[in-house]
Structures are given as C-alpha cells and as structure tokens.
Amino acid sequence: MFHGKSFQILPELRLLWQHEFLQNPTGFSSRLEGGHGASFDTSTVSPNRDSVFAGAGVSVRIGERWNGNVFYNANFDQQDNISHMVSIGVGSKF
C-alpha cells in the first residue's frame, strides 16, 4: 500500500479456482412462435467443471470522500476458453 497525506493506492492480485458441482446439461423442447409446425428439441452443453480466475487491479482513495478502482480479470477453463473483463469504478462517501 502506498499512501500520502491525501491519497492511498492499494494494488491487488487475485487467483482462485472454481469447481461446478451441480450444473448438468438441460434439454428443451421448443416450437416456433404461433405454435404451428413440428417441435424441436435442443440441449445445453455440459458446463466446464473447473475454472481458474486471475486478476489484477488497483484501488485509489483520494482524501476521506473519494475512491476509484480499475481491475482486469480473466477466466481460464478446461476447454481452452478465456474470457476477459475490465471494470472501472468511482465512489464517494456522503
């Protein structure tokens, strides 16, 4: 943590593992709008059971009232998919 008289900077690293216990593929039976014609069936894919999340960011507090943050997070799963997320926030105490 770095701080001066009127601000603080807090760097943060995140690493976590997630295991999905309950979700299984689900089947749906559908029909086009109007209900005419044959129905069709589809099912969801099996969810990824294990994922690793990693992230880094920084929070900044300016004085007693203002704060802000910027974070980057990535999700890596067993099927070689990677999803990315960037979040930015600003807050004020009143």
VENMO-V562226 format. One record per pair of residues at least 12 apart in sequence whose ideal C-beta (glycine too) atoms are under 7 Angstrom apart, sorted by the first residue. I is the first residue (numbers start at 0). J is the second residue. Records with the same first field share a line. If there is no record, write none. Layout:
I->J ; J
//
This chain:
5->61 ; 62
6->59 ; 60 ; 61
7->60
8->57 ; 59
9->57 ; 58
10->57
11->55 ; 56 ; 58
12->55
13->52 ; 53 ; 54
14->53
15->52
16->49 ; 51
17->50 ; 52
18->48 ; 49
19->46 ; 47 ; 48
22->46
24->42 ; 43 ; 44 ; 45
25->42 ; 43
26->40 ; 42
27->40 ; 41 ; 42
28->40
29->41
47->76 ; 77 ; 78
49->77
50->74 ; 75 ; 76
51->75
52->72 ; 74
53->73
54->70 ; 71 ; 72 ; 73
55->71
56->68 ; 69 ; 70 ; 71
57->69
64->91 ; 92
65->91
66->90
67->88 ; 89
68->88
69->87
70->86
71->85
72->84
//
